[in-house]
Amino acid sequence: MAGDGALAERLARVEAGIADAVREAGRDPADVTTIVVTKFHPATLVRELAGLGVVDVGENRQQEASEKSAELADLELRWHFIGQLQSKKARLVSGFATAVHSLDRLSLVTALGSALASRDPRTTLDGFIQVNLTDDTARGGVRPGDLDAFAESVLATDGIRLRGLMAVAPLDVEPRAAFEAVRLLGERLRTVAPEATALSMGMSGDYREAVLEGATHLRIGTAITGNRPLAG
Ligand SMILES: *Cc1c(COP(=O)(O)O)cnc(C)c1O
């Protein structure tokens, strides 16, 4: 597919869709960052995206992301880690990531904190607390009732700059309602963390609804990259 223009076309189509949603919401385009989720795609595709002006990319598996970020170290990309992260892999992720969107356990925050202690102190890691909008505790994310206490722990961790919340809309809920719930949790978060204003929400199928509810970071994969190759 490289060079056939399809990628550029899909990127342009999504960017136009986001611009429409931002206008509809009466928001400032500068307040919305689009992260292109490149999981399962080869580094060559990420390089092609960078050539089209993409700066923020998202990955959800440590090993794959470590390899791709190393291969593309000549590019000025910001790597966002968006998947469930085991504490034992925190150090490896802190080696390449600009942001981790899936803070959901104290053990992970502690592990990231100790890994970051050996990183250049000028480079803080952006952290997003993932919230679980379902009753299914097997799904990643902090329960809303635990949010304030967990946020206090993140705030107390040197090296992590708490940016805000991250969520995935559950399949059985209207996305706009799910994102409204995240927006309200974000307002509550700001009573303990006034600077944590970011909302990482909205994917290929629901980014318009996310923008209308105040998303600041969209995580968009297939609408831009095309279908993902099968997991290897
Ligand atoms: C894969 C993934 C996305 C992107 O999903 P698309 O439907 O391909 O846009 C966004 N967020 C998370 C957490 C993901 O794992």
The ligand as an SDF file (V2000), in Angstrom:
LIG
                    3D

 15 15  0  0  0  0  0  0  0  0999 V2000
   -6.6760    0.0570   19.0890 C   0  0  0  0  0  0  0  0  0  0  0  0
   -7.0530    1.1300   20.0230 C   0  0  0  0  0  0  0  0  0  0  0  0
   -7.5550    2.3510   19.5480 C   0  0  0  0  0  0  0  0  0  0  0  0
   -7.8290    2.6300   18.0810 C   0  0  0  0  0  0  0  0  0  0  0  0
   -8.9630    1.9110   17.6730 O   0  0  0  0  0  0  0  0  0  0  0  0
   -9.5860    2.1240   16.2010 P   0  0  0  0  0  0  0  0  0  0  0  0
  -10.9810    1.6090   16.3470 O   0  0  0  0  0  0  0  0  0  0  0  0
   -8.7620    1.3130   15.2670 O   0  0  0  0  0  0  0  0  0  0  0  0
   -9.5410    3.5600   15.8960 O   0  0  0  0  0  0  0  0  0  0  0  0
   -7.8130    3.3420   20.4890 C   0  0  0  0  0  0  0  0  0  0  0  0
   -7.6190    3.1430   21.8060 N   0  0  0  0  0  0  0  0  0  0  0  0
   -7.1490    1.9810   22.3040 C   0  0  0  0  0  0  0  0  0  0  0  0
   -6.9600    1.8380   23.7660 C   0  0  0  0  0  0  0  0  0  0  0  0
   -6.8500    0.9480   21.4220 C   0  0  0  0  0  0  0  0  0  0  0  0
   -6.3940   -0.2120   21.9210 O   0  0  0  0  0  0  0  0  0  0  0  0
  1  2  1  0
  2  3  1  0
  2 14  2  0
  3  4  1  0
  3 10  2  0
  4  5  1  0
  5  6  1  0
  6  7  2  0
  6  8  1  0
  6  9  1  0
 10 11  1  0
 11 12  2  0
 12 13  1  0
 12 14  1  0
 14 15  1  0
M  END
$$$$
